[in-house]
Every structure is written in C-alpha cells, then in structure tokens.
Amino acid sequence: MATIPALNYPITGPPRPAPAPADGSVPLRREIRDLQRNFPDQWTLYILGLQAFQQLDQKSDLSWYGIAGIHGRPYRPWGGVQGDNPAGWQGYCTHSSILFAPWHRPYLALFEQYLYQIIQKIAATFPASTKTRYQQAALTFRMPYWDWAAAPPAGDKYFPTAVGQPLIQIITPTSNNKPVQINNPLYSYKFNPLNPLKGDFPSAPESRWPTTLRYPTNGSATAKSQEQQVFDAMESQFDSYQSNVYLIMRDPNYKQFDAFSNHQWASNNAPGTYGSIEDVHNSVHSETGGNGQMGDPDYAAFDPLFWLHHTNVDRQFAIWQALNPNSYAINKPSGDGTFSIQSGSQETSTTPLTPFNNATGKTYWTSDGVRSTATFNYAYPETQQWKYPTVQQYQTSVLVAVQTLYGATSNQFMQLMGVQTAAAPEQISTQAEKVVSDSSDTAQKPIGDGAASSSHGHKFLSNLLHSSAKAKPKPGDAVRGGEDFESEIGKSSEASATTKPIKYREYIANIRAPKHILRQTYRATEQSTIGTFSSFGKNPETTGCGKCIKDEARSLMISGTVPLTPILLKLYKNGDLGSLETENVIPYLRQNLHWRVTLADGTEIDRGNVEGLKISVVSTEVRCAQGGFPEYSGEYEVHSEVTGGRPAGLGEGDRI
C-alpha cells in the first residue's frame, strides 16, 4: 500500500452550512438545467468558479490541470503519492474494477471542495448591493450533474445547450448586475501552456490541441469542436441510456454490487448480468467526445463535461445504494492493480482509494469510508433520506423517482393499453415495501474474476442498427411513475378488468469483447442507431497506463447491454410488428437486427475479424401487479437463433 506522503491534501468535500440542520440535511447536487433555471445566483457562481479554476497555475496539484491529471495523463505522482508496482506502471485509474464507483466518489469530492473554495472568494468580490446575496448562495453551493438518461426539460435538448455553446452570458462582479458574454468554461478547457512538462502529452494529436475538443475536425492545432455531433449522438442514444439505467436499477440480477458497478466479464457470468453503470458510463464518454479528449480515458478529465457526467454516475450509484442498502459487498481480485494498488491484491471495502487522503490526512479513503454521500456533505434530489420517517418510505420515494425518470418503456406499455389511472398511493407503498425488503435481504457473492481470450486493441463499440423509428419522449414530456399495466402487449385488452399481474418481455442485446481490441475511438450519429457498446479503452502500445498494458496482454474481457424493447414497442405501435411475444419478435430480429464495429474516424471493421467479440439476444419477463411497480423475473432466455451463424453472433451451444 502506498504510504501517506508529507505533502497531502485531506479531502472533506465542502463544509455543511453552520449551524448544522437538526434534521441532518445537507445541500443538494442539482441537475445542471435545474441549477441554471431555478438557482440563478448559484449558476452565476458556478460559471465564474469554473472560469477561475481553469486559470490556476497548471504546476499546482490543486489546479484544474493537476486534479484532472489524476484520472490519466500526465501519469505522474499526485500529491506525492508514490506507487507500489514495478517501474513503468502508470495511473491511479480503477476502470474495469469493482472499485470503479467508490474510487470516483472522493475524486469528485476533491474537485468540488476546491471549486467551492474558489466560489466563496468570488462571492466576496461582488458589490455591496449584491454581495450578501451571493455569499448566501455560495454557502450551499454543490456542483451539478447532467442526467443523460432522463428526458430534458422543455426548451432544451438531450445534450444541455449551456454545455454545447462556446460563449455564455453571465453576471460578473464588475458588470453592474447585467449579463456579459464570456468564453464558456463548460465548453472547453484551454491548456496554458500545453505540455507544461516534457512528456506530459507524448503523442499527437493531443500534444497539438491547445484546448479540449469534442468530435474535433482534425488532428491539427487549429482543429475545432463539432458540437452538433454531440447533440445528435445524445438524441440518438437516449432510449438506450434510459432503458439501461432502468434495467440495472430494477432487475434483481443487479442487486449484487459487483454486477451493478463494473463491466468486467467472467466466464461464469449469467445472461442477465452483462450490464453495469460502468458500461453506460463508457458509452456516454464515447458519444460526447468522439475522437476528442472526452472519448479517451487518458485525457477525459480535462474536459469540463467529465465532471457533469461523473457526478451523474455518482448519483446513479447513490440511488442504487438507497435501493440496496445491504448489498455493498466489495471483494474481488484486482487482477492487475494500479500505480498504487498492488498487482494481484484482493480489492475489498478497505482497499485504499489512492491518492485520496481522508479528512484526517493520515490515511486514505476506502470504499467503507465513502459509502455515504453525507460523508462529503451532499445529497441528490432523490436521496434526501432525512425527509422520511422510515427507511421503507424513503426507499418507496426512490422507487417512484426511478419509475418516473427512467421507466418510459413500461409507462408506454400502460399508455398503449389505454390505462391512464395511476396506482393508489397505498398500493404503490405496499409493492415498493416488498421490493425494498427483498433488496435489503439480498446476499452478495462475487461473480468471478475475469476471463481469457486473445487479441489486442483500443476503443471499440458495436452498433445495433435498426429502423429509424424511435420511441422516446420529447423534451419536456411528463412521464408518470408507479402506474400499472392492464394487458399484455399484442393480446386482447379485455384483461384490463382483471387483477392478475400483467407481464411483458424485455429484449436485450448482450455484447462482450476484449477491452483494448481496436486501438481507436468510436463515433456514431446515425439516427438508425439504437444503442452502442463502448470499451472506453486505450492503445497499449502508446499509453503509459501500466494497468492497460497488462489488461491487453491478458485480453481483459468486458460486457455491456443494448435494450431492444423501446424500438420493438415503437414498431408494434406502428403496425410493423404483430406482438411483443417471442413468436413475432425473434423472426423479426433475425431479419432486421444488425451490428457493426467502427474506428474513431468511422472506418468500419469486419465484424468477423474482431476476435473475442460476441453478440447475443436475450429476453426476460417483466410483471406488474395491480397498483404496483414493474418487477423483473431475473430469469433470462437466450435466443441464439437471432445471432447464430452471423459474424460475431452467439450460436447454439456457445458459451453465453
């Protein structure tokens, strides 16, 4: 284990407002568009704080450059925290690790802590007429998140407009309380200078780009971002992100923390455990960055979007914790370790999350220590436990939030059958109490410790292409949660008068592949793309990431999911599919489901030449009792007849 250096930075997060509220409440991290529209003073301070943060001397560990560099490049010790692994082993990253979500929590707290300090100073510089107001707003400031899986508010897009524009209007301490136009610190980060130390960015094009870019036009120093491609990609991927988040929150297979948290695939994985929060996270990185910094783990944290994205990943982690409070078991072989975690060690809840010092400055944070967001003095809108007298009432509220925000497909089933009446609150409560009781009692066992195959590579994504018809809510659409189904899709609606549980099938494409297989970044903006799978990998021949080099040598296998039900439901509603029963769906998928593999520049690769890639289609039953929430059965059927005999397709008898 790395020792604590003489130079260290205790991480506490921003302080609680004084005096501390008697109910134990803490300030909220809010969705970015909520912050912008409803908390204008905090929004002003946020933008000005980011601007000032980005102007700090890059030589400081606590600058934007210094903190972002913990995640990847420039691959040098941060805060004096040295490593225990052999020379040449670079990087603190815990991707493809059960520590993925816990490790990023103190990382975000570190960033938020110093952004908060900057904002306090800025608030004090406003004129006397507004200073007190801004100082009050600053006291409860917490950094926002971007919820890429929830329908955006009316008037905005699936990618926040405020993040995708190079200039922004904002009030400053010297603008006489009137907005002025400044360079938007959410749009990009300007390196000043580029490569402050020789070798920080050793290879092109990153060594040429003076700012962070999204979908850069080329690899030269004059390259520009192509932000419209981000807007298009996020609209195209929305259904997949929303359905994936709902799946990992509601399917009982993901009550195990190992299954929920990371995308490592093991030979004993079940067909219902291919997804993870890391899998969805990977795709968002790739779809927002393209072949720019956000799409490469070496450089992603320099892009301001990284912090909005990862704050939402932390929020999804917190929501999952609320629903599964006793399923936080962490015990899995590290395989490779990191710069400061011994190779071959067992990763547990007490493994030091280096290089992050805890509040005492005498030891490191651990997964046990960062289990609660209250440790760092923040919560999310969905995780305000202090508002509820019992744990079950709190968990019921979280279930309602998940259903409202991410249950669009199940809500569409209900609407399709003409059932508009929401379940009675007491019925919702009864059903939710059963769900949360079951989740609280879930015993967790490690899924496995990796898999073997061969090949090599970098970033990889597989597209599952279908009809251009989409089934997504428009921005601002209201989606009700906690409503009940009254009929099976494709069958008579006469069942609506019964009280029997309703059922339908959820169809999912499972993907597994060697993580570093293609050595390139991927971008997709086709409207016909219904989902992507991203490895968020690197090129082991050019990266300084020792973990990635060793991962490549053993062909680290990862997995992900692309939900198919949203598009199938749309096809049914349009009359292009007879029902959502397997006798109609499987022949349709056999004929119409396609996938492809592309590099960062869009070059298509022969699917059959990607050794280790395997695509399969599975389905599971979803049931909903009268007045309750949808419940996944957890049992999956493999439909090898869809993919068998096709390049990279799972055939009958193949290992799932």
Secondary structure, 3 states (H helix, E strand, C coil): CCCCCCCCCCCCCCCCCCCCCCCCCCCECCEHHHHHHHCHHHHHHHHHHHHHHHCCCCCCCCCHHHHHCCCCCCCCCCCCCCCCCCCCCECCCCCCCCCHHHHHHHHHHHHHHHHHHHHHHHHCCCCHHHHHHHHHHHHCCCCCECCCCCCCCCCCCCCCCCCCCCEEEEECCCCCCCEEEEECCCCCCECCCCCCCCCCCCCCCCCCCCECCCCCCCCCCCCCCCHHHHHHHHHHHHHHHHHHHHHHHHCHHHHCHHHHHCCECCCCCCCCCCCCHHHHHHHHHHHHHCCCHHHCCCCHHHCCHHHHHHHHHHHHHHHHHHHCCCCCCCEEECCCCCCCCCCCCEEECCCCCCCCECCCCCCECCCCCCCCHHHHCCECCCCCHHHCCCHHHHHHHHHHHHHHHHCHHHHHHHHHCCCCCECCHHHHHHHHHHHHHHHHCCCCCCCCCCCCCCCCCCCCEEEEECCCCCCCCCCCCCCCCCECCCCCCCCCHHHHHCCCCEEEEEEEEEEEEECCCCCCCCCCCCCCEEEEEECCCCCCCCCCEHHHHHHHHCCCEEEEEEECHHHHHHHHHCCCCCCCCHHHHHHHHHHHCEEEEECCCCCEECHHHCCCCEEEEEEEEEEECCCCCCEEEEEEEECHHHHCCCCCECCCCCCC
